[in-house]
Amino acid sequence: MPDSVNTPIACRPHNHNTCVDKAMAAAKSACQKAGARLTPTREQVLLLIWQSHKPLGAYDIIDQLSEQMRALGKRQKSIAPPTVYRALDFLQELGFIHRIASLNAFVGCSIHDSAHISQFLLCRDCGIAIEIASNTLNQAIYENASANGFSIDTETIEVSGSCARCRGDAPQ
């Protein structure tokens, strides 16, 4: 049986509300320290992204926000794409979310306590994104870039495969 300590939290049974609560508390605290506003729209976008450990596209977010507005009986029954994109830019700039380029989608940052380079394991079966941090991998990339006279602007590593849960290896 696999060791649950070595299995990413996204692949093992857990109280997902704790993930969401931690992410929201960290975002509120970081905004307060930075003197930035976590507006209701930004907060709602972040909540939607943290609904699961699966990346969420901008238009999915727009659809869900618009549905929430209709359910509340608001006069404005849809939200404009630029509003959501501005919220996504803000959340990404402050490190609360990451963009998964290959999926053109966003996922909550599970390593929000320090600046880091994004590295993800993406399950092609269930769609989950597992954020990892490897200083060894980062160092190898920067050393190879330097050796080749290459200047890195951005770095996101995305690796596709199957998660432990989809393979049937995750603890129950």
C-alpha positions as CSV (number, residue, x, y, z in Angstrom):
1,M,0.0,0.0,0.0
2,P,1.4,3.4,-0.9
3,D,2.7,5.8,1.8
4,S,0.1,8.6,2.3
5,V,2.8,11.0,3.4
6,N,4.5,10.7,0.0
7,T,1.2,10.9,-1.9
8,P,0.3,14.5,-2.9
9,I,-2.7,15.8,-1.0
10,A,-4.6,16.3,-4.2
11,C,-4.5,12.5,-4.8
12,R,-5.5,11.4,-1.3
13,P,-8.7,11.8,0.7
14,H,-8.6,15.1,2.6
15,N,-10.9,17.9,3.8
16,H,-10.8,20.1,0.7
17,N,-12.4,22.9,2.7
18,T,-9.2,23.2,4.6
19,C,-7.3,23.8,1.3
20,V,-9.7,26.5,0.3
21,D,-9.7,28.1,3.8
22,K,-5.9,28.2,3.9
23,A,-5.7,29.7,0.4
24,M,-8.3,32.4,1.2
25,A,-6.6,33.3,4.5
26,A,-3.2,33.5,2.8
27,A,-4.6,35.7,0.0
28,K,-6.3,38.0,2.5
29,S,-3.2,38.3,4.6
30,A,-0.9,38.8,1.6
31,C,-3.2,41.5,0.2
32,Q,-3.3,43.3,3.5
33,K,0.6,43.2,3.8
34,A,1.0,44.4,0.2
35,G,-1.7,47.1,0.5
36,A,-3.7,45.5,-2.3
37,R,-7.4,45.0,-2.4
38,L,-8.9,41.6,-2.6
39,T,-12.2,42.8,-4.2
40,P,-15.3,40.7,-4.1
41,T,-14.8,39.7,-7.8
42,R,-11.1,38.7,-7.2
43,E,-12.2,36.8,-4.1
44,Q,-14.9,35.0,-6.0
45,V,-12.6,34.1,-8.8
46,L,-10.1,32.7,-6.4
47,L,-12.8,30.7,-4.6
48,L,-13.9,29.2,-8.0
49,I,-10.3,28.3,-8.9
50,W,-9.9,26.5,-5.5
51,Q,-13.1,24.5,-5.9
52,S,-10.9,21.5,-6.8
53,H,-7.3,20.8,-7.6
54,K,-8.2,20.8,-11.3
55,P,-7.3,23.8,-13.6
56,L,-10.2,26.0,-14.5
57,G,-10.4,28.0,-17.8
58,A,-11.3,31.7,-17.8
59,Y,-14.5,31.1,-19.7
60,D,-15.5,28.4,-17.2
61,I,-15.0,31.1,-14.5
62,I,-17.0,33.6,-16.5
63,D,-19.9,31.1,-16.9
64,Q,-19.9,30.1,-13.2
65,L,-19.8,33.8,-12.1
66,S,-22.6,34.6,-14.5
67,E,-24.7,31.7,-13.2
68,Q,-24.1,32.9,-9.6
69,M,-25.3,36.4,-10.6
70,R,-28.5,35.0,-12.2
71,A,-29.2,32.8,-9.2
72,L,-29.0,35.8,-7.0
73,G,-31.4,37.7,-9.3
74,K,-28.9,40.4,-10.2
75,R,-29.9,42.8,-12.9
76,Q,-26.5,42.3,-14.6
77,K,-26.8,38.6,-15.5
78,S,-23.4,38.1,-16.9
79,I,-19.8,39.2,-16.1
80,A,-17.6,40.7,-18.8
81,P,-14.5,38.8,-19.8
82,P,-12.1,41.7,-19.1
83,T,-13.3,41.8,-15.5
84,V,-12.3,38.1,-15.0
85,Y,-9.1,38.5,-16.9
86,R,-8.1,41.5,-14.7
87,A,-8.9,39.4,-11.6
88,L,-6.8,36.5,-12.9
89,D,-3.9,38.9,-13.7
90,F,-4.1,40.3,-10.1
91,L,-4.2,36.8,-8.5
92,Q,-1.4,35.5,-10.7
93,E,0.8,38.6,-10.1
94,L,0.5,38.1,-6.3
95,G,1.2,34.4,-6.6
96,F,-2.2,33.1,-5.5
97,I,-2.7,31.2,-8.8
98,H,-0.7,29.7,-11.6
99,R,-1.5,29.5,-15.3
100,I,-1.2,26.1,-16.8
101,A,-0.2,27.1,-20.4
102,S,-0.9,23.7,-22.1
103,L,-4.5,23.8,-20.8
104,N,-5.0,27.6,-21.0
105,A,-6.4,27.3,-17.4
106,F,-5.6,28.4,-13.9
107,V,-5.0,26.5,-10.7
108,G,-4.6,27.6,-7.1
109,C,-1.0,27.9,-5.8
110,S,-0.5,25.3,-3.1
111,I,3.0,26.7,-2.3
112,H,1.9,30.2,-1.4
113,D,4.3,30.9,1.4
114,S,7.3,31.8,-0.8
115,A,8.2,32.9,-4.4
116,H,8.9,29.8,-6.5
117,I,9.1,28.5,-10.0
118,S,5.9,26.6,-11.2
119,Q,6.2,22.9,-11.7
120,F,3.2,20.7,-12.3
121,L,2.3,17.1,-12.7
122,L,-0.9,17.0,-14.8
123,C,-3.1,13.9,-14.8
124,R,-4.4,13.2,-18.3
125,D,-7.1,11.0,-16.9
126,C,-8.8,13.0,-14.2
127,G,-7.4,16.5,-15.0
128,I,-5.9,17.1,-11.6
129,A,-2.8,19.4,-11.3
130,I,-0.3,18.6,-8.6
131,E,2.1,21.5,-7.8
132,I,5.7,20.4,-6.9
133,A,8.8,22.3,-5.9
134,S,12.3,21.0,-6.9
135,N,15.2,23.2,-6.3
136,T,17.4,20.6,-8.1
137,L,15.3,20.9,-11.2
138,N,15.4,24.7,-11.1
139,Q,19.1,24.8,-10.6
140,A,19.7,22.4,-13.6
141,I,17.5,24.6,-15.8
142,Y,19.3,27.8,-14.9
143,E,22.7,26.2,-15.2
144,N,21.9,24.8,-18.7
145,A,20.4,28.2,-19.7
146,S,23.5,30.0,-18.5
147,A,25.9,27.5,-20.2
148,N,24.0,28.2,-23.5
149,G,23.9,32.0,-23.1
150,F,20.2,31.9,-22.6
151,S,18.3,34.4,-20.5
152,I,15.1,32.9,-18.9
153,D,12.1,35.3,-18.7
154,T,9.5,32.8,-17.3
155,E,9.6,29.2,-16.4
156,T,6.7,26.7,-15.9
157,I,7.2,23.0,-16.2
158,E,4.3,20.8,-17.0
159,V,4.5,17.1,-17.0
160,S,1.6,14.9,-18.2
161,G,0.9,11.4,-16.9
162,S,-1.4,9.5,-14.5
163,C,-1.9,10.3,-10.9
164,A,-1.9,7.7,-8.1
165,R,-5.6,7.8,-7.7
166,C,-6.3,7.1,-11.4
167,R,-3.8,4.3,-11.4
168,G,-5.4,2.8,-8.3
169,D,-2.3,3.4,-6.2
170,A,-3.6,6.1,-3.9
171,P,-4.4,5.3,-0.2
172,Q,-8.1,5.0,0.5
